[in-house]
Amino acid sequence: MTLRQQERQGPADTPPEELDRLIGAATDAARVLVGSRPSDRAGWLEHVATRLDAAAEDLVPLAAQETHLGVDRLQGELKRTTFQLRLFAKILRDGSFLQATIDHADPAWPMGPRPDLRRVLRPLGPIAVYAASNFPFAFSVAGGDTASALAAGCPMLLKANPSHPELSAATGVHVTDALAEAGAPDGIFAVVMGFDTGIALVKDARIRAASFTGSLRGGRALFDLAVSRPEPIPFYGELGSVNPAFVTPDAGAQRADDVAAGFVGSMSLGNGQFCTKPGLLFVPAGTGLEDRVAALASERPAAPMLSEHIRSGYSEALAQLAERPGARVIAGKVNPEGDPAPTVLATTASDLLADSEAMTQECFGPAALVVSYGSEDELLAAARVFEGQLTATIHSSRQEPVTSALLEVLTERVGRVVWNGWPTGVSVTYAQHHGGPYPATTSVQTTSVGTAAIDRFLRPVTYQDAPDDVLPPALQEGNPWRLPRRVDGVLQSV
Amino acid sequence: MTLRQQERQGPADTPPEELDRLIGAATDAARVLVGSRPSDRAGWLEHVATRLDAAAEDLVPLAAQETHLGVDRLQGELKRTTFQLRLFAKILRDGSFLQATIDHADPAWPMGPRPDLRRVLRPLGPIAVYAASNFPFAFSVAGGDTASALAAGCPMLLKANPSHPELSAATGVHVTDALAEAGAPDGIFAVVMGFDTGIALVKDARIRAASFTGSLRGGRALFDLAVSRPEPIPFYGELGSVNPAFVTPDAGAQRADDVAAGFVGSMSLGNGQFCTKPGLLFVPAGTGLEDRVAALASERPAAPMLSEHIRSGYSEALAQLAERPGARVIAGKVNPEGDPAPTVLATTASDLLADSEAMTQECFGPAALVVSYGSEDELLAAARVFEGQLTATIHSSRQEPVTSALLEVLTERVGRVVWNGWPTGVSVTYAQHHGGPYPATTSVQTTSVGTAAIDRFLRPVTYQDAPDDVLPPALQEGNPWRLPRRVDGVLQSV
């Protein structure tokens, strides 16, 4: 089933005239939002969080029904989602995100007299957000992109993911109502549906940026539309990743049980349907690590996948991987009758190096490939075959000589390096980076998780010699919002 | 003459095999640079500045000969160029640009236990920089893009502008030698030549970003190549802008002489060959402002243009503008025999509104259009016709009601708002923003002038639970580089 077919089975597409009206309302809202106070927006986000927390008993069962994810996992995800809204509220109150910068006029500035210049970030305008299938709360209607776009002061249209349409509609009602109750302007937020709606959205001249979490194929197609517009717009696509993990000889010898258990736990979490699922594990040959992984994986139960679309994509990718020369199934089945259980394949580094493109494709689901290497040179050669990744993981018991070289090779290719841990369970924090070189994302410099995600929806504007009373408050001499600012080159806290 | 033809007349193109070798050397240099200390890079930039200052007597006459710009202007521009290198050295020593962020492990983090996460910015890798014609120092071989790319720790290939090839080669020797003398790695910098070389560069998989200053057509063509690569890369194009200036009724009544003198000075500076040249001046009808502008412009001498290519583009654009219904020449000539002198056309806001696309095209050279408006509504309607601009200027003697509305309309469209001044003479400072919505640039969130320009060439990476001795110094617990860092959400100065 194609995505377009899947969309056809969900709620009706947003009619084109309704989409046009909603984008128009967002455009009007943008003019109001640009003057809104960050602390007011903080209050809106907090009210959305409160309301979603209160609606957990309605929303979680709906999510469980549509996604087949467990209630515990979904409750945890909703908690993460409302935490995220509150964390953005906190950075709105802090105000550093505005990067307010003031250079007073200086007749003695070395390159020549300097006028008074003041820069601040302002919202980009109406944003299109494409929700993901695999996090029905945290990367969906009220997810991280929504929190960061609204925090930035951008109105937004949320293109619902077809895998959980009822939950999307229900969550959308809560978000829209909560924003209205909290005093946000009309038109700030709407949920839209349908494949063609998603295409119309990214092509609309009033939309000023788009963010997306999903497949490489879908994301690249939308990226291509975004950049080929008469006026290209930023497109923040978080696409595929296989998140390789590397076990050094020492770690393999000393912590094989821990590594095997951690790996199987991480690769099978959420039935393997995470963009940070570790899809490859490189292990030293002869340590028996692959057998331990196989044994643990075989104990895991089968579970339904998010949607028929994802299931069929998974089966196809896994079947292709299993057909590669040198690949053999050591746990699970490639084409089970019912729901898939964790499935592990094994190969050697030399077979992988001979066929690296095919053997490093993402299988979005509970499958992984264990690759045994014979030497440190082979380990490093294998690390070099990867294109851009969200994460890479190193298990190393001490600073073996190969570790530095491995770290250097991997850091060139990834957005996050995980040490003696696992990449799933992306914490929402200040220092998080959830991004990476293409094809992990279409925008190597930005993150979709963590407080820095707000940067995607802001742009600078500088005022030259403007009188105090026409400046935005963030730049007024008296600092009425009590922001941290850089003044004449020096960062000043409050 | 097309650009390709012009390139054919300059020094020989860089042969493809030589280009390949240089990109290979830059790729090797990138691995060394990623570990370089920012304060060491500061020393390199300062040494380049010292050497260029010492070479002024050689370089300025060469620049004057190739560009026809005056010696005084060129001396000032070289001073700006070396100041810029030293300002980036200063921010390298400050270290805030790394945005080092540390979140300690926190078992009580509200969304669930948080691992230790540490983020820092690192260089993108080899960069292609396309030099501009109109600033043979400040936006060319040793210009702002070079300073910010090298400051970021990126090796770079500088595609020389064909309008000043000898100066480019000579400057390139100074930069390359100075970097080597200061201890920078081999392969960090090279000047390359030729139209086809420029195309090959942006398509090369080893190049990780490109920056460009030049025409809308050329910039868009390179942007299209950059984003249609198998692995798209960031493309920072600074393209065209007409930089409209708006005189409110009060300012027109009270400061007509100042406004006229300032406008003519700004539009004819550098023979009008600045991306910030104010190309349109909106004046209240009946104040005689257009006659004053015409009188002052007529006193200005003719001057040669940067190149035959630019001269022909200017003549063509000006002729097209002069043919628009309602446009009349009030100073200068549309098709003079020799060098062009400042040329002013006049029209009314109603004629402009009826034909706005054609009447707001950039004429890159000493031409401008004075537009008289009859009412504040007409003034605001005219302000709304503009697409993205680098700058807009407001002359207002006091805070008239129309001013707020005008400011709101313009701030939506531009990167810098100038108050009772003129947009030329872009100061290099912390708060400067030289950018704007498309078509002013291809990258609405970045600047090519000022210290924030370094952000274009950096990307984040996060380390999770990494031991202190494998972390980069910027993230080590003891803060050996004494950087300002955000720790557990709180900005800490040193």
Interface residues (C-beta under 8 A of the other chain):
Chain A: R31 V34 G76 K79 R80 F83 Q84 R86 K90 D94 S96 T101 I102 D103 W109 P110 M111 G112 R114 P115 L117 R118 R119 R122 L124 G125 R208 F223 D224 V227 S228 E231 P232 P234 E387 G388 Q399 T403 S404 L407 E408 T411 E412 V414 G415 R416 V417 V418 W419 N420 G421 G425 S427 V428 T429 Y430 A431 Q432 H433 G435 P437 Y438 P439 T442 S443 V444 Q445 T447 A452 D455 L458 R459 P460 V461 T462 Y463 Q464 D465 A466 P467 D469 V470 P484 R486 D488 G489 L491 S493
Chain B: R31 V34 G76 K79 R80 F83 Q84 R86 K90 D94 S96 T101 I102 D103 W109 P110 M111 G112 R114 P115 L117 R118 R119 R122 L124 G125 R208 F223 D224 V227 S228 E231 P232 P234 E387 G388 Q399 T403 S404 L407 E408 T411 E412 V414 G415 R416 V417 V418 W419 N420 G421 P423 G425 S427 V428 T429 Y430 A431 Q432 H433 G435 P437 Y438 P439 T442 V444 Q445 T447 A452 D455 L458 R459 P460 V461 T462 Y463 Q464 D465 A466 P467 D469 V470 P484 R486 D488 G489 L491 S493
